[in-house]
Amino acid sequence: MNPSISIIGCGWLGLPLGKFLAKKNYAVKGSTTSQDKLSLIEKAGIQAYKIIVNDQVEGDVKDFFDFDILIINIPPKRRLENIQETHPQQIKAILAKAKQGTIKQVVFISSTGVYGNENRVLTESDALDPVRESGKALVIIEDFLQKEKELEVTILRMSGLVGGDRKAGRFLAGKKDIPNGQAHVNMVHREDCIQVIYQIIKQEKWGELYNVCADEHPTRANFYTSQAQKQGFELPQFAAEGGGDYKIISNQKLKTDLAY
């Protein structure tokens, strides 16, 4: 019998993920902060709940956490003040509710933004040195998730997300004199993210940490120019010097462990 799954955050990734899992005969619950999206979630075969998370979990909580697996998919809001304090509070509030319910395992969607730009290939065992405040908040969260005793937590560090209406060609379309053209990019398609999460659940890979990233790491100039060309956007123009710090995210552990 398939485990039951609750997804907190049915947005760009969570909604198609829930729809995919429902089609695979998993019982799926999904949350949104928007009243307008409830019917959209229901149409995808997902039980819909309106839930708001701050330092407490509020709204239509009732039996949302009375399932087997919880997928936490609420990225840190970069414009939020004190993000290093507020986002960890959100995740701790969710975990507290999960422990009051029947949740046994958790998938936490993190980001490769937890790594620094070290001009080399980086694996899951490398030290973390985030540049952005959102990455610093995720480091704090990952730290307490890895120490969690009551729940089995798998952390997925996802690279730059593309797919669906998130068209990479639009990101830098028509911009001029863009720096760091020769720096490498780390991207992953939404379809791969969905398949990886499915394999985690199917193969019961709990208590793990994985980078989720495509095999290829083209330069920024090559990637964004080719995507703009392919998707019909105005081509970006990169500055002549073209250097800049970068990182190359290794996906080898995931590919070996999951055979994906």
QUIVENVEN-V173095 format. One record per residue. N is the residue number from 1. RES is the residue in one small letter. SS is DSSP state (h for helix, s for strand, l for the rest). Layout:
BEGIN
n;res;ss
N;RES;SS
N;RES;SS
END
This chain:
BEGIN
n;res;ss
1;m;l
2;n;l
3;p;l
4;s;l
5;i;s
6;s;s
7;i;s
8;i;s
9;g;l
10;c;l
11;g;l
12;w;l
13;l;l
14;g;h
15;l;h
16;p;h
17;l;h
18;g;h
19;k;h
20;f;h
21;l;h
22;a;h
23;k;h
24;k;l
25;n;l
26;y;l
27;a;l
28;v;s
29;k;s
30;g;s
31;s;s
32;t;s
33;t;l
34;s;l
35;q;h
36;d;h
37;k;h
38;l;h
39;s;h
40;l;h
41;i;h
42;e;h
43;k;h
44;a;l
45;g;l
46;i;l
47;q;s
48;a;s
49;y;s
50;k;s
51;i;s
52;i;s
53;v;s
54;n;l
55;d;l
56;q;l
57;v;s
58;e;s
59;g;s
60;d;l
61;v;l
62;k;l
63;d;l
64;f;l
65;f;l
66;d;l
67;f;l
68;d;l
69;i;s
70;l;s
71;i;s
72;i;s
73;n;l
74;i;l
75;p;l
76;p;l
77;k;l
78;r;l
79;r;l
80;l;l
81;e;l
82;n;l
83;i;h
84;q;h
85;e;h
86;t;h
87;h;h
88;p;h
89;q;h
90;q;h
91;i;h
92;k;h
93;a;h
94;i;h
95;l;h
96;a;h
97;k;h
98;a;h
99;k;h
100;q;h
101;g;l
102;t;l
103;i;l
104;k;l
105;q;s
106;v;s
107;v;s
108;f;s
109;i;s
110;s;s
111;s;s
112;t;h
113;g;h
114;v;h
115;y;l
116;g;l
117;n;l
118;e;l
119;n;l
120;r;l
121;v;s
122;l;s
123;t;l
124;e;l
125;s;l
126;d;l
127;a;l
128;l;l
129;d;l
130;p;l
131;v;l
132;r;l
133;e;h
134;s;h
135;g;h
136;k;h
137;a;h
138;l;h
139;v;h
140;i;h
141;i;h
142;e;h
143;d;h
144;f;h
145;l;h
146;q;h
147;k;l
148;e;l
149;k;l
150;e;l
151;l;l
152;e;s
153;v;s
154;t;s
155;i;s
156;l;s
157;r;s
158;m;s
159;s;l
160;g;s
161;l;s
162;v;s
163;g;s
164;g;l
165;d;l
166;r;s
167;k;l
168;a;h
169;g;h
170;r;h
171;f;h
172;l;l
173;a;l
174;g;l
175;k;l
176;k;l
177;d;l
178;i;s
179;p;l
180;n;l
181;g;l
182;q;l
183;a;l
184;h;s
185;v;l
186;n;l
187;m;s
188;v;s
189;h;s
190;r;h
191;e;h
192;d;h
193;c;h
194;i;h
195;q;h
196;v;h
197;i;h
198;y;h
199;q;h
200;i;h
201;i;h
202;k;h
203;q;h
204;e;l
205;k;l
206;w;l
207;g;l
208;e;l
209;l;s
210;y;s
211;n;s
212;v;s
213;c;l
214;a;l
215;d;l
216;e;l
217;h;l
218;p;l
219;t;s
220;r;h
221;a;h
222;n;h
223;f;h
224;y;h
225;t;h
226;s;h
227;q;h
228;a;h
229;q;h
230;k;h
231;q;h
232;g;l
233;f;l
234;e;l
235;l;l
236;p;l
237;q;l
238;f;s
239;a;l
240;a;l
241;e;l
242;g;l
243;g;l
244;g;l
245;d;l
246;y;l
247;k;l
248;i;s
249;i;s
250;s;l
251;n;l
252;q;h
253;k;h
254;l;h
255;k;h
256;t;h
257;d;h
258;l;h
259;a;l
260;y;l
END
